[in-house]
Structures are given as C-alpha cells and as structure tokens.
Amino acid sequence: MSDLLQKYLEGKIDFEGQKLVEQISRNVLIVATVVSFIAGFAVQSLQVLFGVFAAFVLVLSLVVIPPWPTYRRHPVTWLPARASKAT
C-alpha cells in the first residue's frame, strides 16, 4: 500500500504530460475568466465573480495537480551511463 501511495505522492509526469497540463490550465483559466466576468456582470456582484472563478480554480486544481496516469503515458528513456576513464 505504501508503494502505491508513494507513487502518487511523488508527482512525476513526463514532458508530454507537462505540456498537456499547461494547455488544460491555460484554456480553463481563460474560460473561467470569461464565465466569471459574465456571471458577475449579470448580477452586478464581485462576490459572484470571485466565487465562480474560485470554483473553476478548485476544479482545475483537482484535474491538474495529481499525477494522473494520463500525464505519464510517454516516459522518458534515458541513455545508459558511460563508463568514465580513470587517468
């Protein structure tokens, strides 16, 4: 059980996963800004504006912060270490 928990708490994602997280974050924050502005403007309330935006940020955090398997589909394969020459 602790190995599984450790795997998810490490937070390792690959470079393609990082790119995907960045795209999701950017698009959701743009949509959140527009939607929260329209909602706040419609009811003339900054409280609604910030509440809607906070809800979007909370949902976005649940989507992008944990290292979901979707973000680890393309693992990095490292080159083998070369033997160093002792002089």
PyMOL Python script that loads the backbone (N, CA, C, O; Angstrom):
from pymol import cmd

cmd.read_pdbstr("""\
ATOM      1  N   MET A   1       0.811  -1.197   0.000  1.00  0.00           N
ATOM      2  CA  MET A   1       0.000   0.000   0.000  1.00  0.00           C
ATOM      3  C   MET A   1       0.853   1.259   0.000  1.00  0.00           C
ATOM      4  O   MET A   1       0.523   2.228  -0.684  1.00  0.00           O
ATOM      5  N   SER A   2       1.940   1.260   0.754  1.00  0.00           N
ATOM      6  CA  SER A   2       2.765   2.455   0.828  1.00  0.00           C
ATOM      7  C   SER A   2       3.478   2.733  -0.496  1.00  0.00           C
ATOM      8  O   SER A   2       3.732   3.893  -0.820  1.00  0.00           O
ATOM      9  N   ASP A   3       3.809   1.685  -1.272  1.00  0.00           N
ATOM     10  CA  ASP A   3       4.435   1.896  -2.576  1.00  0.00           C
ATOM     11  C   ASP A   3       3.481   2.603  -3.530  1.00  0.00           C
ATOM     12  O   ASP A   3       3.886   3.499  -4.271  1.00  0.00           O
ATOM     13  N   LEU A   4       2.222   2.202  -3.511  1.00  0.00           N
ATOM     14  CA  LEU A   4       1.221   2.841  -4.361  1.00  0.00           C
ATOM     15  C   LEU A   4       1.016   4.295  -3.943  1.00  0.00           C
ATOM     16  O   LEU A   4       0.921   5.184  -4.789  1.00  0.00           O
ATOM     17  N   LEU A   5       0.949   4.527  -2.652  1.00  0.00           N
ATOM     18  CA  LEU A   5       0.788   5.892  -2.154  1.00  0.00           C
ATOM     19  C   LEU A   5       2.007   6.741  -2.505  1.00  0.00           C
ATOM     20  O   LEU A   5       1.864   7.899  -2.898  1.00  0.00           O
ATOM     21  N   GLN A   6       3.184   6.182  -2.367  1.00  0.00           N
ATOM     22  CA  GLN A   6       4.412   6.898  -2.703  1.00  0.00           C
ATOM     23  C   GLN A   6       4.447   7.251  -4.187  1.00  0.00           C
ATOM     24  O   GLN A   6       4.889   8.337  -4.564  1.00  0.00           O
ATOM     25  N   LYS A   7       3.979   6.330  -5.024  1.00  0.00           N
ATOM     26  CA  LYS A   7       3.961   6.559  -6.472  1.00  0.00           C
ATOM     27  C   LYS A   7       3.108   7.768  -6.821  1.00  0.00           C
ATOM     28  O   LYS A   7       3.483   8.556  -7.688  1.00  0.00           O
ATOM     29  N   TYR A   8       1.965   7.927  -6.157  1.00  0.00           N
ATOM     30  CA  TYR A   8       1.083   9.041  -6.456  1.00  0.00           C
ATOM     31  C   TYR A   8       1.506  10.331  -5.783  1.00  0.00           C
ATOM     32  O   TYR A   8       1.181  11.411  -6.277  1.00  0.00           O
ATOM     33  N   LEU A   9       2.214  10.254  -4.680  1.00  0.00           N
ATOM     34  CA  LEU A   9       2.651  11.460  -3.997  1.00  0.00           C
ATOM     35  C   LEU A   9       3.925  12.052  -4.590  1.00  0.00           C
ATOM     36  O   LEU A   9       4.222  13.225  -4.366  1.00  0.00           O
ATOM     37  N   GLU A  10       4.681  11.255  -5.345  1.00  0.00           N
ATOM     38  CA  GLU A  10       5.909  11.768  -5.950  1.00  0.00           C
ATOM     39  C   GLU A  10       5.602  12.843  -6.982  1.00  0.00           C
ATOM     40  O   GLU A  10       6.335  13.827  -7.083  1.00  0.00           O
ATOM     41  N   GLY A  11       4.549  12.674  -7.737  1.00  0.00           N
ATOM     42  CA  GLY A  11       4.151  13.689  -8.698  1.00  0.00           C
ATOM     43  C   GLY A  11       4.959  13.697  -9.973  1.00  0.00           C
ATOM     44  O   GLY A  11       5.082  14.742 -10.613  1.00  0.00           O
ATOM     45  N   LYS A  12       5.510  12.571 -10.360  1.00  0.00           N
ATOM     46  CA  LYS A  12       6.303  12.526 -11.584  1.00  0.00           C
ATOM     47  C   LYS A  12       5.392  12.400 -12.802  1.00  0.00           C
ATOM     48  O   LYS A  12       4.586  11.475 -12.906  1.00  0.00           O
ATOM     49  N   ILE A  13       5.542  13.356 -13.719  1.00  0.00           N
ATOM     50  CA  ILE A  13       4.853  13.266 -15.001  1.00  0.00           C
ATOM     51  C   ILE A  13       5.892  13.521 -16.079  1.00  0.00           C
ATOM     52  O   ILE A  13       6.932  14.127 -15.821  1.00  0.00           O
ATOM     53  N   ASP A  14       5.603  13.054 -17.291  1.00  0.00           N
ATOM     54  CA  ASP A  14       6.573  13.219 -18.375  1.00  0.00           C
ATOM     55  C   ASP A  14       6.400  14.584 -19.047  1.00  0.00           C
ATOM     56  O   ASP A  14       5.531  15.372 -18.673  1.00  0.00           O
ATOM     57  N   PHE A  15       7.247  14.841 -20.045  1.00  0.00           N
ATOM     58  CA  PHE A  15       7.235  16.137 -20.701  1.00  0.00           C
ATOM     59  C   PHE A  15       5.948  16.364 -21.491  1.00  0.00           C
ATOM     60  O   PHE A  15       5.439  17.484 -21.527  1.00  0.00           O
ATOM     61  N   GLU A  16       5.424  15.334 -22.114  1.00  0.00           N
ATOM     62  CA  GLU A  16       4.155  15.460 -22.833  1.00  0.00           C
ATOM     63  C   GLU A  16       3.018  15.728 -21.853  1.00  0.00           C
ATOM     64  O   GLU A  16       2.097  16.484 -22.163  1.00  0.00           O
ATOM     65  N   GLY A  17       3.076  15.119 -20.681  1.00  0.00           N
ATOM     66  CA  GLY A  17       2.090  15.371 -19.645  1.00  0.00           C
ATOM     67  C   GLY A  17       2.142  16.808 -19.154  1.00  0.00           C
ATOM     68  O   GLY A  17       1.106  17.423 -18.902  1.00  0.00           O
ATOM     69  N   GLN A  18       3.354  17.345 -19.018  1.00  0.00           N
ATOM     70  CA  GLN A  18       3.507  18.739 -18.609  1.00  0.00           C
ATOM     71  C   GLN A  18       2.910  19.679 -19.652  1.00  0.00           C
ATOM     72  O   GLN A  18       2.271  20.678 -19.319  1.00  0.00           O
ATOM     73  N   LYS A  19       3.130  19.339 -20.914  1.00  0.00           N
ATOM     74  CA  LYS A  19       2.569  20.148 -21.998  1.00  0.00           C
ATOM     75  C   LYS A  19       1.045  20.112 -21.959  1.00  0.00           C
ATOM     76  O   LYS A  19       0.391  21.138 -22.143  1.00  0.00           O
ATOM     77  N   LEU A  20       0.481  18.929 -21.718  1.00  0.00           N
ATOM     78  CA  LEU A  20      -0.964  18.779 -21.638  1.00  0.00           C
ATOM     79  C   LEU A  20      -1.538  19.548 -20.451  1.00  0.00           C
ATOM     80  O   LEU A  20      -2.574  20.202 -20.577  1.00  0.00           O
ATOM     81  N   VAL A  21      -0.871  19.474 -19.304  1.00  0.00           N
ATOM     82  CA  VAL A  21      -1.313  20.206 -18.113  1.00  0.00           C
ATOM     83  C   VAL A  21      -1.289  21.711 -18.380  1.00  0.00           C
ATOM     84  O   VAL A  21      -2.204  22.426 -17.972  1.00  0.00           O
ATOM     85  N   GLU A  22      -0.263  22.187 -19.052  1.00  0.00           N
ATOM     86  CA  GLU A  22      -0.179  23.610 -19.353  1.00  0.00           C
ATOM     87  C   GLU A  22      -1.323  24.043 -20.273  1.00  0.00           C
ATOM     88  O   GLU A  22      -1.933  25.089 -20.050  1.00  0.00           O
ATOM     89  N   GLN A  23      -1.618  23.251 -21.300  1.00  0.00           N
ATOM     90  CA  GLN A  23      -2.700  23.585 -22.224  1.00  0.00           C
ATOM     91  C   GLN A  23      -4.053  23.576 -21.513  1.00  0.00           C
ATOM     92  O   GLN A  23      -4.866  24.480 -21.703  1.00  0.00           O
ATOM     93  N   ILE A  24      -4.288  22.557 -20.699  1.00  0.00           N
ATOM     94  CA  ILE A  24      -5.552  22.476 -19.953  1.00  0.00           C
ATOM     95  C   ILE A  24      -5.684  23.667 -19.020  1.00  0.00           C
ATOM     96  O   ILE A  24      -6.742  24.294 -18.963  1.00  0.00           O
ATOM     97  N   SER A  25      -4.626  23.987 -18.291  1.00  0.00           N
ATOM     98  CA  SER A  25      -4.661  25.095 -17.338  1.00  0.00           C
ATOM     99  C   SER A  25      -4.940  26.416 -18.039  1.00  0.00           C
ATOM    100  O   SER A  25      -5.787  27.194 -17.601  1.00  0.00           O
ATOM    101  N   ARG A  26      -4.230  26.661 -19.117  1.00  0.00           N
ATOM    102  CA  ARG A  26      -4.411  27.924 -19.840  1.00  0.00           C
ATOM    103  C   ARG A  26      -5.838  28.062 -20.357  1.00  0.00           C
ATOM    104  O   ARG A  26      -6.469  29.101 -20.168  1.00  0.00           O
ATOM    105  N   ASN A  27      -6.349  27.017 -21.007  1.00  0.00           N
ATOM    106  CA  ASN A  27      -7.687  27.091 -21.584  1.00  0.00           C
ATOM    107  C   ASN A  27      -8.770  27.220 -20.521  1.00  0.00           C
ATOM    108  O   ASN A  27      -9.708  28.002 -20.682  1.00  0.00           O
ATOM    109  N   VAL A  28      -8.648  26.459 -19.436  1.00  0.00           N
ATOM    110  CA  VAL A  28      -9.659  26.527 -18.378  1.00  0.00           C
ATOM    111  C   VAL A  28      -9.624  27.888 -17.683  1.00  0.00           C
ATOM    112  O   VAL A  28     -10.677  28.426 -17.341  1.00  0.00           O
ATOM    113  N   LEU A  29      -8.445  28.448 -17.469  1.00  0.00           N
ATOM    114  CA  LEU A  29      -8.376  29.759 -16.823  1.00  0.00           C
ATOM    115  C   LEU A  29      -8.944  30.865 -17.715  1.00  0.00           C
ATOM    116  O   LEU A  29      -9.554  31.810 -17.215  1.00  0.00           O
ATOM    117  N   ILE A  30      -8.750  30.755 -19.016  1.00  0.00           N
ATOM    118  CA  ILE A  30      -9.352  31.729 -19.935  1.00  0.00           C
ATOM    119  C   ILE A  30     -10.869  31.624 -19.889  1.00  0.00           C
ATOM    120  O   ILE A  30     -11.558  32.639 -19.787  1.00  0.00           O
ATOM    121  N   VAL A  31     -11.395  30.401 -19.965  1.00  0.00           N
ATOM    122  CA  VAL A  31     -12.839  30.193 -19.895  1.00  0.00           C
ATOM    123  C   VAL A  31     -13.376  30.656 -18.544  1.00  0.00           C
ATOM    124  O   VAL A  31     -14.432  31.285 -18.478  1.00  0.00           O
ATOM    125  N   ALA A  32     -12.660  30.351 -17.476  1.00  0.00           N
ATOM    126  CA  ALA A  32     -13.094  30.748 -16.134  1.00  0.00           C
ATOM    127  C   ALA A  32     -13.171  32.265 -16.013  1.00  0.00           C
ATOM    128  O   ALA A  32     -14.098  32.798 -15.405  1.00  0.00           O
ATOM    129  N   THR A  33     -12.209  32.946 -16.586  1.00  0.00           N
ATOM    130  CA  THR A  33     -12.208  34.405 -16.528  1.00  0.00           C
ATOM    131  C   THR A  33     -13.423  34.984 -17.241  1.00  0.00           C
ATOM    132  O   THR A  33     -14.106  35.863 -16.715  1.00  0.00           O
ATOM    133  N   VAL A  34     -13.684  34.482 -18.440  1.00  0.00           N
ATOM    134  CA  VAL A  34     -14.817  34.991 -19.223  1.00  0.00           C
ATOM    135  C   VAL A  34     -16.140  34.667 -18.534  1.00  0.00           C
ATOM    136  O   VAL A  34     -16.997  35.538 -18.386  1.00  0.00           O
ATOM    137  N   VAL A  35     -16.304  33.411 -18.113  1.00  0.00           N
ATOM    138  CA  VAL A  35     -17.566  32.999 -17.495  1.00  0.00           C
ATOM    139  C   VAL A  35     -17.797  33.740 -16.178  1.00  0.00           C
ATOM    140  O   VAL A  35     -18.909  34.197 -15.914  1.00  0.00           O
ATOM    141  N   SER A  36     -16.762  33.862 -15.356  1.00  0.00           N
ATOM    142  CA  SER A  36     -16.944  34.539 -14.072  1.00  0.00           C
ATOM    143  C   SER A  36     -17.219  36.028 -14.270  1.00  0.00           C
ATOM    144  O   SER A  36     -17.995  36.617 -13.517  1.00  0.00           O
ATOM    145  N   PHE A  37     -16.593  36.639 -15.270  1.00  0.00           N
ATOM    146  CA  PHE A  37     -16.866  38.049 -15.547  1.00  0.00           C
ATOM    147  C   PHE A  37     -18.317  38.239 -15.987  1.00  0.00           C
ATOM    148  O   PHE A  37     -19.001  39.149 -15.518  1.00  0.00           O
ATOM    149  N   ILE A  38     -18.779  37.374 -16.888  1.00  0.00           N
ATOM    150  CA  ILE A  38     -20.166  37.482 -17.357  1.00  0.00           C
ATOM    151  C   ILE A  38     -21.147  37.246 -16.212  1.00  0.00           C
ATOM    152  O   ILE A  38     -22.132  37.971 -16.079  1.00  0.00           O
ATOM    153  N   ALA A  39     -20.883  36.242 -15.392  1.00  0.00           N
ATOM    154  CA  ALA A  39     -21.782  35.964 -14.258  1.00  0.00           C
ATOM    155  C   ALA A  39     -21.782  37.117 -13.264  1.00  0.00           C
ATOM    156  O   ALA A  39     -22.843  37.518 -12.787  1.00  0.00           O
ATOM    157  N   GLY A  40     -20.619  37.652 -12.947  1.00  0.00           N
ATOM    158  CA  GLY A  40     -20.536  38.770 -12.020  1.00  0.00           C
ATOM    159  C   GLY A  40     -21.164  40.028 -12.579  1.00  0.00           C
ATOM    160  O   GLY A  40     -21.811  40.784 -11.854  1.00  0.00           O
ATOM    161  N   PHE A  41     -20.974  40.254 -13.871  1.00  0.00           N
ATOM    162  CA  PHE A  41     -21.566  41.431 -14.515  1.00  0.00           C
ATOM    163  C   PHE A  41     -23.088  41.313 -14.574  1.00  0.00           C
ATOM    164  O   PHE A  41     -23.799  42.300 -14.387  1.00  0.00           O
ATOM    165  N   ALA A  42     -23.587  40.094 -14.835  1.00  0.00           N
ATOM    166  CA  ALA A  42     -25.032  39.885 -14.956  1.00  0.00           C
ATOM    167  C   ALA A  42     -25.762  40.191 -13.647  1.00  0.00           C
ATOM    168  O   ALA A  42     -26.854  40.760 -13.658  1.00  0.00           O
ATOM    169  N   VAL A  43     -25.157  39.812 -12.529  1.00  0.00           N
ATOM    170  CA  VAL A  43     -25.818  40.051 -11.238  1.00  0.00           C
ATOM    171  C   VAL A  43     -25.209  41.237 -10.490  1.00  0.00           C
ATOM    172  O   VAL A  43     -25.608  41.532  -9.363  1.00  0.00           O
ATOM    173  N   GLN A  44     -24.234  41.926 -11.122  1.00  0.00           N
ATOM    174  CA  GLN A  44     -23.579  43.090 -10.526  1.00  0.00           C
ATOM    175  C   GLN A  44     -23.026  42.779  -9.136  1.00  0.00           C
ATOM    176  O   GLN A  44     -23.300  43.480  -8.162  1.00  0.00           O
ATOM    177  N   SER A  45     -22.222  41.685  -9.078  1.00  0.00           N
ATOM    178  CA  SER A  45     -21.691  41.266  -7.785  1.00  0.00           C
ATOM    179  C   SER A  45     -20.264  40.748  -7.953  1.00  0.00           C
ATOM    180  O   SER A  45     -20.014  39.801  -8.698  1.00  0.00           O
ATOM    181  N   LEU A  46     -19.343  41.384  -7.250  1.00  0.00           N
ATOM    182  CA  LEU A  46     -17.967  40.883  -7.241  1.00  0.00           C
ATOM    183  C   LEU A  46     -17.870  39.569  -6.480  1.00  0.00           C
ATOM    184  O   LEU A  46     -17.007  38.739  -6.769  1.00  0.00           O
ATOM    185  N   GLN A  47     -18.743  39.384  -5.522  1.00  0.00           N
ATOM    186  CA  GLN A  47     -18.742  38.134  -4.763  1.00  0.00           C
ATOM    187  C   GLN A  47     -19.058  36.954  -5.680  1.00  0.00           C
ATOM    188  O   GLN A  47     -18.427  35.903  -5.565  1.00  0.00           O
ATOM    189  N   VAL A  48     -20.003  37.105  -6.567  1.00  0.00           N
ATOM    190  CA  VAL A  48     -20.331  36.049  -7.531  1.00  0.00           C
ATOM    191  C   VAL A  48     -19.165  35.843  -8.488  1.00  0.00           C
ATOM    192  O   VAL A  48     -18.808  34.707  -8.799  1.00  0.00           O
ATOM    193  N   LEU A  49     -18.571  36.938  -8.956  1.00  0.00           N
ATOM    194  CA  LEU A  49     -17.438  36.841  -9.876  1.00  0.00           C
ATOM    195  C   LEU A  49     -16.313  36.014  -9.257  1.00  0.00           C
ATOM    196  O   LEU A  49     -15.814  35.072  -9.873  1.00  0.00           O
ATOM    197  N   PHE A  50     -15.920  36.370  -8.038  1.00  0.00           N
ATOM    198  CA  PHE A  50     -14.815  35.651  -7.399  1.00  0.00           C
ATOM    199  C   PHE A  50     -15.217  34.242  -6.976  1.00  0.00           C
ATOM    200  O   PHE A  50     -14.380  33.339  -6.968  1.00  0.00           O
ATOM    201  N   GLY A  51     -16.475  34.044  -6.628  1.00  0.00           N
ATOM    202  CA  GLY A  51     -16.943  32.704  -6.268  1.00  0.00           C
ATOM    203  C   GLY A  51     -16.920  31.751  -7.442  1.00  0.00           C
ATOM    204  O   GLY A  51     -16.487  30.607  -7.309  1.00  0.00           O
ATOM    205  N   VAL A  52     -17.384  32.216  -8.598  1.00  0.00           N
ATOM    206  CA  VAL A  52     -17.373  31.382  -9.804  1.00  0.00           C
ATOM    207  C   VAL A  52     -15.934  31.086 -10.215  1.00  0.00           C
ATOM    208  O   VAL A  52     -15.602  29.956 -10.570  1.00  0.00           O
ATOM    209  N   PHE A  53     -15.080  32.117 -10.164  1.00  0.00           N
ATOM    210  CA  PHE A  53     -13.680  31.914 -10.533  1.00  0.00           C
ATOM    211  C   PHE A  53     -12.995  30.932  -9.580  1.00  0.00           C
ATOM    212  O   PHE A  53     -12.216  30.084 -10.015  1.00  0.00           O
ATOM    213  N   ALA A  54     -13.284  31.048  -8.288  1.00  0.00           N
ATOM    214  CA  ALA A  54     -12.697  30.132  -7.291  1.00  0.00           C
ATOM    215  C   ALA A  54     -13.159  28.698  -7.527  1.00  0.00           C
ATOM    216  O   ALA A  54     -12.383  27.758  -7.355  1.00  0.00           O
ATOM    217  N   ALA A  55     -14.416  28.528  -7.919  1.00  0.00           N
ATOM    218  CA  ALA A  55     -14.911  27.178  -8.215  1.00  0.00           C
ATOM    219  C   ALA A  55     -14.169  26.579  -9.402  1.00  0.00           C
ATOM    220  O   ALA A  55     -13.805  25.403  -9.379  1.00  0.00           O
ATOM    221  N   PHE A  56     -13.943  27.381 -10.436  1.00  0.00           N
ATOM    222  CA  PHE A  56     -13.177  26.905 -11.594  1.00  0.00           C
ATOM    223  C   PHE A  56     -11.758  26.524 -11.182  1.00  0.00           C
ATOM    224  O   PHE A  56     -11.248  25.486 -11.605  1.00  0.00           O
ATOM    225  N   VAL A  57     -11.124  27.348 -10.367  1.00  0.00           N
ATOM    226  CA  VAL A  57      -9.748  27.071  -9.936  1.00  0.00           C
ATOM    227  C   VAL A  57      -9.692  25.806  -9.084  1.00  0.00           C
ATOM    228  O   VAL A  57      -8.749  25.024  -9.205  1.00  0.00           O
ATOM    229  N   LEU A  58     -10.674  25.598  -8.237  1.00  0.00           N
ATOM    230  CA  LEU A  58     -10.721  24.390  -7.412  1.00  0.00           C
ATOM    231  C   LEU A  58     -10.848  23.137  -8.276  1.00  0.00           C
ATOM    232  O   LEU A  58     -10.133  22.157  -8.063  1.00  0.00           O
ATOM    233  N   VAL A  59     -11.743  23.168  -9.234  1.00  0.00           N
ATOM    234  CA  VAL A  59     -11.912  22.020 -10.138  1.00  0.00           C
ATOM    235  C   VAL A  59     -10.654  21.815 -10.974  1.00  0.00           C
ATOM    236  O   VAL A  59     -10.214  20.682 -11.171  1.00  0.00           O
ATOM    237  N   LEU A  60     -10.076  22.903 -11.462  1.00  0.00           N
ATOM    238  CA  LEU A  60      -8.841  22.807 -12.241  1.00  0.00           C
ATOM    239  C   LEU A  60      -7.723  22.195 -11.410  1.00  0.00           C
ATOM    240  O   LEU A  60      -6.948  21.385 -11.919  1.00  0.00           O
ATOM    241  N   SER A  61      -7.631  22.571 -10.145  1.00  0.00           N
ATOM    242  CA  SER A  61      -6.601  22.009  -9.267  1.00  0.00           C
ATOM    243  C   SER A  61      -6.772  20.500  -9.100  1.00  0.00           C
ATOM    244  O   SER A  61      -5.788  19.760  -9.076  1.00  0.00           O
ATOM    245  N   LEU A  62      -8.001  20.053  -8.987  1.00  0.00           N
ATOM    246  CA  LEU A  62      -8.253  18.611  -8.866  1.00  0.00           C
ATOM    247  C   LEU A  62      -7.911  17.865 -10.146  1.00  0.00           C
ATOM    248  O   LEU A  62      -7.605  16.673 -10.111  1.00  0.00           O
ATOM    249  N   VAL A  63      -7.960  18.556 -11.265  1.00  0.00           N
ATOM    250  CA  VAL A  63      -7.665  17.919 -12.549  1.00  0.00           C
ATOM    251  C   VAL A  63      -6.170  17.872 -12.818  1.00  0.00           C
ATOM    252  O   VAL A  63      -5.671  16.855 -13.301  1.00  0.00           O
ATOM    253  N   VAL A  64      -5.441  18.942 -12.519  1.00  0.00           N
ATOM    254  CA  VAL A  64      -4.043  19.010 -12.953  1.00  0.00           C
ATOM    255  C   VAL A  64      -2.998  18.753 -11.878  1.00  0.00           C
ATOM    256  O   VAL A  64      -1.859  18.436 -12.221  1.00  0.00           O
ATOM    257  N   ILE A  65      -3.324  18.871 -10.606  1.00  0.00           N
ATOM    258  CA  ILE A  65      -2.281  18.692  -9.588  1.00  0.00           C
ATOM    259  C   ILE A  65      -1.914  17.225  -9.358  1.00  0.00           C
ATOM    260  O   ILE A  65      -0.723  16.918  -9.311  1.00  0.00           O
ATOM    261  N   PRO A  66      -2.870  16.304  -9.211  1.00  0.00           N
ATOM    262  CA  PRO A  66      -2.442  14.911  -9.015  1.00  0.00           C
ATOM    263  C   PRO A  66      -1.785  14.355 -10.288  1.00  0.00           C
ATOM    264  O   PRO A  66      -2.180  14.713 -11.398  1.00  0.00           O
ATOM    265  N   PRO A  67      -0.798  13.493 -10.128  1.00  0.00           N
ATOM    266  CA  PRO A  67      -0.136  12.920 -11.304  1.00  0.00           C
ATOM    267  C   PRO A  67      -0.967  11.773 -11.907  1.00  0.00           C
ATOM    268  O   PRO A  67      -0.611  10.604 -11.760  1.00  0.00           O
ATOM    269  N   TRP A  68      -2.045  12.105 -12.568  1.00  0.00           N
ATOM    270  CA  TRP A  68      -2.908  11.084 -13.159  1.00  0.00           C
ATOM    271  C   TRP A  68      -2.139  10.283 -14.205  1.00  0.00           C
ATOM    272  O   TRP A  68      -1.192  10.796 -14.801  1.00  0.00           O
ATOM    273  N   PRO A  69      -2.537   9.030 -14.433  1.00  0.00           N
ATOM    274  CA  PRO A  69      -1.848   8.211 -15.448  1.00  0.00           C
ATOM    275  C   PRO A  69      -1.865   8.827 -16.847  1.00  0.00           C
ATOM    276  O   PRO A  69      -1.003   8.515 -17.668  1.00  0.00           O
ATOM    277  N   THR A  70      -2.818   9.680 -17.119  1.00  0.00           N
ATOM    278  CA  THR A  70      -2.869  10.355 -18.415  1.00  0.00           C
ATOM    279  C   THR A  70      -1.619  11.199 -18.642  1.00  0.00           C
ATOM    280  O   THR A  70      -1.181  11.372 -19.780  1.00  0.00           O
ATOM    281  N   TYR A  71      -1.053  11.719 -17.573  1.00  0.00           N
ATOM    282  CA  TYR A  71       0.121  12.584 -17.688  1.00  0.00           C
ATOM    283  C   TYR A  71       1.432  11.799 -17.688  1.00  0.00           C
ATOM    284  O   TYR A  71       2.509  12.393 -17.744  1.00  0.00           O
ATOM    285  N   ARG A  72       1.348  10.474 -17.624  1.00  0.00           N
ATOM    286  CA  ARG A  72       2.565   9.646 -17.598  1.00  0.00           C
ATOM    287  C   ARG A  72       2.574   8.615 -18.723  1.00  0.00           C
ATOM    288  O   ARG A  72       3.129   7.529 -18.555  1.00  0.00           O
ATOM    289  N   ARG A  73       1.981   8.928 -19.841  1.00  0.00           N
ATOM    290  CA  ARG A  73       1.895   7.973 -20.950  1.00  0.00           C
ATOM    291  C   ARG A  73       3.179   7.850 -21.750  1.00  0.00           C
ATOM    292  O   ARG A  73       3.410   6.821 -22.385  1.00  0.00           O
ATOM    293  N   HIS A  74       4.015   8.872 -21.735  1.00  0.00           N
ATOM    294  CA  HIS A  74       5.238   8.894 -22.541  1.00  0.00           C
ATOM    295  C   HIS A  74       6.462   9.010 -21.637  1.00  0.00           C
ATOM    296  O   HIS A  74       7.033  10.093 -21.509  1.00  0.00           O
ATOM    297  N   PRO A  75       6.872   7.911 -21.010  1.00  0.00           N
ATOM    298  CA  PRO A  75       8.012   8.009 -20.081  1.00  0.00           C
ATOM    299  C   PRO A  75       9.313   8.335 -20.827  1.00  0.00           C
ATOM    300  O   PRO A  75       9.503   7.962 -21.984  1.00  0.00           O
ATOM    301  N   VAL A  76      10.178   9.028 -20.136  1.00  0.00           N
ATOM    302  CA  VAL A  76      11.465   9.402 -20.709  1.00  0.00           C
ATOM    303  C   VAL A  76      12.407   8.215 -20.607  1.00  0.00           C
ATOM    304  O   VAL A  76      12.572   7.635 -19.534  1.00  0.00           O
ATOM    305  N   THR A  77      13.022   7.859 -21.718  1.00  0.00           N
ATOM    306  CA  THR A  77      14.024   6.784 -21.684  1.00  0.00           C
ATOM    307  C   THR A  77      15.399   7.449 -21.718  1.00  0.00           C
ATOM    308  O   THR A  77      15.760   8.117 -22.686  1.00  0.00           O
ATOM    309  N   TRP A  78      16.135   7.254 -20.667  1.00  0.00           N
ATOM    310  CA  TRP A  78      17.440   7.869 -20.527  1.00  0.00           C
ATOM    311  C   TRP A  78      18.501   7.013 -21.208  1.00  0.00           C
ATOM    312  O   TRP A  78      18.353   5.795 -21.315  1.00  0.00           O
ATOM    313  N   LEU A  79      19.545   7.641 -21.654  1.00  0.00           N
ATOM    314  CA  LEU A  79      20.679   6.921 -22.223  1.00  0.00           C
ATOM    315  C   LEU A  79      21.433   6.213 -21.112  1.00  0.00           C
ATOM    316  O   LEU A  79      21.470   6.700 -19.982  1.00  0.00           O
ATOM    317  N   PRO A  80      22.035   5.067 -21.417  1.00  0.00           N
ATOM    318  CA  PRO A  80      22.819   4.401 -20.374  1.00  0.00           C
ATOM    319  C   PRO A  80      24.051   5.213 -20.006  1.00  0.00           C
ATOM    320  O   PRO A  80      24.600   5.947 -20.827  1.00  0.00           O
ATOM    321  N   ALA A  81      24.469   5.067 -18.765  1.00  0.00           N
ATOM    322  CA  ALA A  81      25.652   5.805 -18.290  1.00  0.00           C
ATOM    323  C   ALA A  81      26.909   5.268 -18.958  1.00  0.00           C
ATOM    324  O   ALA A  81      27.081   4.060 -19.118  1.00  0.00           O
ATOM    325  N   ARG A  82      27.780   6.191 -19.342  1.00  0.00           N
ATOM    326  CA  ARG A  82      29.050   5.771 -19.934  1.00  0.00           C
ATOM    327  C   ARG A  82      30.063   5.537 -18.831  1.00  0.00           C
ATOM    328  O   ARG A  82      30.068   6.219 -17.806  1.00  0.00           O
ATOM    329  N   ALA A  83      30.910   4.570 -19.064  1.00  0.00           N
ATOM    330  CA  ALA A  83      31.978   4.303 -18.107  1.00  0.00           C
ATOM    331  C   ALA A  83      33.013   5.427 -18.206  1.00  0.00           C
ATOM    332  O   ALA A  83      33.464   5.766 -19.300  1.00  0.00           O
ATOM    333  N   SER A  84      33.382   5.992 -17.078  1.00  0.00           N
ATOM    334  CA  SER A  84      34.367   7.081 -17.110  1.00  0.00           C
ATOM    335  C   SER A  84      35.777   6.490 -17.130  1.00  0.00           C
ATOM    336  O   SER A  84      36.052   5.456 -16.523  1.00  0.00           O
ATOM    337  N   LYS A  85      36.638   7.170 -17.834  1.00  0.00           N
ATOM    338  CA  LYS A  85      38.026   6.721 -17.918  1.00  0.00           C
ATOM    339  C   LYS A  85      38.828   7.299 -16.755  1.00  0.00           C
ATOM    340  O   LYS A  85      38.836   8.510 -16.539  1.00  0.00           O
ATOM    341  N   ALA A  86      39.485   6.445 -16.024  1.00  0.00           N
ATOM    342  CA  ALA A  86      40.337   6.895 -14.926  1.00  0.00           C
ATOM    343  C   ALA A  86      41.727   7.161 -15.489  1.00  0.00           C
ATOM    344  O   ALA A  86      42.284   6.310 -16.182  1.00  0.00           O
ATOM    345  N   THR A  87      42.292   8.325 -15.204  1.00  0.00           N
ATOM    346  CA  THR A  87      43.634   8.636 -15.742  1.00  0.00           C
ATOM    347  C   THR A  87      44.690   8.521 -14.692  1.00  0.00           C
ATOM    348  O   THR A  87      45.867   8.747 -14.972  1.00  0.00           O
TER     349      THR A  87
END
""", "prot")
cmd.dss("prot")
cmd.show_as("cartoon", "prot")
cmd.util.cbc("prot")
cmd.orient("prot")
